[in-house]
Amino acid sequence: MFATSTPQDLPCFTVALCDYPSLPDNERQRAEARYARTLARQLGGEPQVAHALRTIESLEDAPPEEITEEVKAIYHRWMKAARAAAEAGMQGLGGEDGCYFEVRPQSD
């Protein structure tokens, strides 16, 4: 698992490559780091990744009529960033059916 941090060394989010059992640990860590860097770059920084992730997680319980245009925009930026990050993370690995990157915000 790869954990990011702000300049103050407070973790913002973690990335874990899941369901790729044959991948050596050092390759897994590099893939997770590539994913995290690309995600942060696409969204404007590590704190923005954590904010976007928390916003998206809040959508699970939100009624459709309460989803604002701002939240929709965050969701679309997240999806675009996650696709770019997955491509960067899997670069050179060849892929494994069913593998994915899991991103979680760090606890406050």
C-alpha atoms as an extended CHARMM CRD file, in Angstrom:
* protein
*
       108  EXT
         1         1  MET       CA              0.0000000000        0.0000000000        0.0000000000  PROA      1               0.0000000000
         2         2  PHE       CA              1.2410000000        3.4480000000       -0.8930000000  PROA      2               0.0000000000
         3         3  ALA       CA              0.4080000000        6.3530000000        1.4250000000  PROA      3               0.0000000000
         4         4  THR       CA              0.7340000000        9.9490000000        0.3370000000  PROA      4               0.0000000000
         5         5  SER       CA              1.4050000000       12.8850000000        2.5730000000  PROA      5               0.0000000000
         6         6  THR       CA              1.2220000000       16.6400000000        2.5720000000  PROA      6               0.0000000000
         7         7  PRO       CA              4.2980000000       18.7970000000        3.1510000000  PROA      7               0.0000000000
         8         8  GLN       CA              3.3850000000       18.6850000000        6.8530000000  PROA      8               0.0000000000
         9         9  ASP       CA              3.7030000000       14.8640000000        6.6930000000  PROA      9               0.0000000000
        10        10  LEU       CA              0.0070000000       14.3320000000        7.3250000000  PROA      10              0.0000000000
        11        11  PRO       CA             -1.2510000000       11.4280000000        5.2040000000  PROA      11              0.0000000000
        12        12  CYS       CA             -3.9400000000       12.3990000000        2.6780000000  PROA      12              0.0000000000
        13        13  PHE       CA             -4.8270000000        9.1320000000        0.9680000000  PROA      13              0.0000000000
        14        14  THR       CA             -3.6360000000        5.5920000000        0.3580000000  PROA      14              0.0000000000
        15        15  VAL       CA             -3.4940000000        3.5580000000       -2.8360000000  PROA      15              0.0000000000
        16        16  ALA       CA             -3.5090000000       -0.2240000000       -3.0070000000  PROA      16              0.0000000000
        17        17  LEU       CA             -3.2550000000       -2.3700000000       -6.1260000000  PROA      17              0.0000000000
        18        18  CYS       CA             -5.7040000000       -5.2270000000       -5.5440000000  PROA      18              0.0000000000
        19        19  ASP       CA             -6.1970000000       -8.6520000000       -7.0970000000  PROA      19              0.0000000000
        20        20  TYR       CA             -2.7900000000       -8.9280000000       -8.7410000000  PROA      20              0.0000000000
        21        21  PRO       CA             -1.3040000000      -11.7630000000       -6.6330000000  PROA      21              0.0000000000
        22        22  SER       CA              1.6250000000      -12.6280000000       -8.9160000000  PROA      22              0.0000000000
        23        23  LEU       CA              3.1190000000       -9.1150000000       -8.8270000000  PROA      23              0.0000000000
        24        24  PRO       CA              6.3070000000       -8.7630000000       -6.7410000000  PROA      24              0.0000000000
        25        25  ASP       CA              6.0540000000       -6.2550000000       -3.8690000000  PROA      25              0.0000000000
        26        26  ASN       CA              8.5800000000       -3.8140000000       -5.3220000000  PROA      26              0.0000000000
        27        27  GLU       CA              6.6360000000       -3.6650000000       -8.6260000000  PROA      27              0.0000000000
        28        28  ARG       CA              3.3660000000       -3.2490000000       -6.7240000000  PROA      28              0.0000000000
        29        29  GLN       CA              4.7830000000       -0.3300000000       -4.7330000000  PROA      29              0.0000000000
        30        30  ARG       CA              6.0410000000        1.3670000000       -7.8980000000  PROA      30              0.0000000000
        31        31  ALA       CA              2.6580000000        0.9020000000       -9.5930000000  PROA      31              0.0000000000
        32        32  GLU       CA              0.8400000000        2.3430000000       -6.5740000000  PROA      32              0.0000000000
        33        33  ALA       CA              3.2300000000        5.3140000000       -6.4790000000  PROA      33              0.0000000000
        34        34  ARG       CA              2.7050000000        5.9930000000      -10.2100000000  PROA      34              0.0000000000
        35        35  TYR       CA             -1.0450000000        5.8510000000       -9.6970000000  PROA      35              0.0000000000
        36        36  ALA       CA             -0.9300000000        8.2110000000       -6.7010000000  PROA      36              0.0000000000
        37        37  ARG       CA              1.3460000000       10.7420000000       -8.4490000000  PROA      37              0.0000000000
        38        38  THR       CA             -0.8140000000       10.8110000000      -11.5620000000  PROA      38              0.0000000000
        39        39  LEU       CA             -4.0480000000       11.1170000000       -9.5890000000  PROA      39              0.0000000000
        40        40  ALA       CA             -2.6260000000       14.0100000000       -7.5490000000  PROA      40              0.0000000000
        41        41  ARG       CA             -1.2870000000       15.7420000000      -10.6580000000  PROA      41              0.0000000000
        42        42  GLN       CA             -4.6290000000       15.3990000000      -12.4610000000  PROA      42              0.0000000000
        43        43  LEU       CA             -6.6580000000       16.7450000000       -9.5330000000  PROA      43              0.0000000000
        44        44  GLY       CA             -4.3240000000       19.5320000000       -8.4190000000  PROA      44              0.0000000000
        45        45  GLY       CA             -2.5920000000       17.9910000000       -5.4080000000  PROA      45              0.0000000000
        46        46  GLU       CA             -2.9060000000       15.4170000000       -2.6760000000  PROA      46              0.0000000000
        47        47  PRO       CA             -5.3930000000       17.3520000000       -0.5040000000  PROA      47              0.0000000000
        48        48  GLN       CA             -7.6410000000       17.7630000000       -3.5610000000  PROA      48              0.0000000000
        49        49  VAL       CA             -7.5590000000       13.9920000000       -4.1200000000  PROA      49              0.0000000000
        50        50  ALA       CA             -8.7100000000       13.3850000000       -0.5570000000  PROA      50              0.0000000000
        51        51  HSD       CA            -11.4310000000       16.0510000000       -0.8910000000  PROA      51              0.0000000000
        52        52  ALA       CA            -12.6900000000       14.6070000000       -4.1950000000  PROA      52              0.0000000000
        53        53  LEU       CA            -12.6980000000       11.0890000000       -2.7800000000  PROA      53              0.0000000000
        54        54  ARG       CA            -14.6970000000       12.1270000000        0.2720000000  PROA      54              0.0000000000
        55        55  THR       CA            -17.1480000000       14.0050000000       -1.9570000000  PROA      55              0.0000000000
        56        56  ILE       CA            -17.6290000000       10.9740000000       -4.1840000000  PROA      56              0.0000000000
        57        57  GLU       CA            -18.0840000000        8.6880000000       -1.1900000000  PROA      57              0.0000000000
        58        58  SER       CA            -20.8170000000       11.0090000000        0.0820000000  PROA      58              0.0000000000
        59        59  LEU       CA            -22.7650000000       10.3890000000       -3.1520000000  PROA      59              0.0000000000
        60        60  GLU       CA            -23.6070000000        6.8440000000       -2.0510000000  PROA      60              0.0000000000
        61        61  ASP       CA            -26.2840000000        8.0740000000        0.3540000000  PROA      61              0.0000000000
        62        62  ALA       CA            -27.3130000000       11.2530000000       -1.4470000000  PROA      62              0.0000000000
        63        63  PRO       CA            -30.6980000000       11.4160000000       -3.1490000000  PROA      63              0.0000000000
        64        64  PRO       CA            -30.3150000000       12.3980000000       -6.8210000000  PROA      64              0.0000000000
        65        65  GLU       CA            -32.1030000000       15.7190000000       -6.3310000000  PROA      65              0.0000000000
        66        66  GLU       CA            -29.4680000000       16.7830000000       -3.7750000000  PROA      66              0.0000000000
        67        67  ILE       CA            -26.4800000000       16.2770000000       -6.0820000000  PROA      67              0.0000000000
        68        68  THR       CA            -25.2190000000       19.6930000000       -7.0910000000  PROA      68              0.0000000000
        69        69  GLU       CA            -23.5230000000       20.7240000000      -10.3120000000  PROA      69              0.0000000000
        70        70  GLU       CA            -20.2980000000       21.2120000000       -8.3320000000  PROA      70              0.0000000000
        71        71  VAL       CA            -20.4300000000       17.6230000000       -7.0800000000  PROA      71              0.0000000000
        72        72  LYS       CA            -21.1280000000       16.3810000000      -10.6170000000  PROA      72              0.0000000000
        73        73  ALA       CA            -18.0820000000       18.3010000000      -11.8560000000  PROA      73              0.0000000000
        74        74  ILE       CA            -15.9210000000       16.7770000000       -9.1000000000  PROA      74              0.0000000000
        75        75  TYR       CA            -17.1730000000       13.3150000000      -10.0600000000  PROA      75              0.0000000000
        76        76  HSD       CA            -16.3330000000       13.8360000000      -13.7430000000  PROA      76              0.0000000000
        77        77  ARG       CA            -12.8500000000       15.1740000000      -12.8980000000  PROA      77              0.0000000000
        78        78  TRP       CA            -12.3290000000       12.1740000000      -10.6110000000  PROA      78              0.0000000000
        79        79  MET       CA            -13.3150000000        9.6840000000      -13.3140000000  PROA      79              0.0000000000
        80        80  LYS       CA            -10.9760000000       11.2960000000      -15.8520000000  PROA      80              0.0000000000
        81        81  ALA       CA             -8.1180000000       11.4150000000      -13.3190000000  PROA      81              0.0000000000
        82        82  ALA       CA             -8.7070000000        7.8180000000      -12.1870000000  PROA      82              0.0000000000
        83        83  ARG       CA             -8.5360000000        6.5570000000      -15.7900000000  PROA      83              0.0000000000
        84        84  ALA       CA             -5.2590000000        8.4120000000      -16.3840000000  PROA      84              0.0000000000
        85        85  ALA       CA             -3.8710000000        7.1820000000      -13.0490000000  PROA      85              0.0000000000
        86        86  ALA       CA             -4.8280000000        3.5570000000      -13.7610000000  PROA      86              0.0000000000
        87        87  GLU       CA             -3.1170000000        3.7440000000      -17.1330000000  PROA      87              0.0000000000
        88        88  ALA       CA              0.0330000000        5.1660000000      -15.5270000000  PROA      88              0.0000000000
        89        89  GLY       CA             -0.0820000000        2.6770000000      -12.6610000000  PROA      89              0.0000000000
        90        90  MET       CA             -0.3690000000       -0.3430000000      -14.9390000000  PROA      90              0.0000000000
        91        91  GLN       CA              2.2980000000        0.8950000000      -17.3470000000  PROA      91              0.0000000000
        92        92  GLY       CA              4.7410000000       -1.9080000000      -18.0950000000  PROA      92              0.0000000000
        93        93  LEU       CA              2.9300000000       -4.5100000000      -15.9820000000  PROA      93              0.0000000000
        94        94  GLY       CA              0.8330000000       -6.1850000000      -18.6390000000  PROA      94              0.0000000000
        95        95  GLY       CA             -2.2430000000       -6.2370000000      -16.4280000000  PROA      95              0.0000000000
        96        96  GLU       CA             -4.1450000000       -8.9930000000      -14.6940000000  PROA      96              0.0000000000
        97        97  ASP       CA             -7.8500000000       -9.6270000000      -15.2460000000  PROA      97              0.0000000000
        98        98  GLY       CA             -9.8490000000       -8.0820000000      -12.4400000000  PROA      98              0.0000000000
        99        99  CYS       CA             -7.0360000000       -6.0840000000      -10.8310000000  PROA      99              0.0000000000
       100       100  TYR       CA             -7.8130000000       -2.5360000000       -9.7230000000  PROA      100             0.0000000000
       101       101  PHE       CA             -6.4820000000        0.3370000000       -7.6400000000  PROA      101             0.0000000000
       102       102  GLU       CA             -8.2540000000        1.1170000000       -4.3980000000  PROA      102             0.0000000000
       103       103  VAL       CA             -7.9710000000        4.6840000000       -3.1070000000  PROA      103             0.0000000000
       104       104  ARG       CA             -8.9470000000        5.6060000000        0.4260000000  PROA      104             0.0000000000
       105       105  PRO       CA             -8.7440000000        8.8720000000        2.3140000000  PROA      105             0.0000000000
       106       106  GLN       CA             -6.6200000000        8.7370000000        5.4380000000  PROA      106             0.0000000000
       107       107  SER       CA             -8.4980000000        9.0790000000        8.6750000000  PROA      107             0.0000000000
       108       108  ASP       CA             -8.4630000000       12.5020000000       10.2210000000  PROA      108             0.0000000000
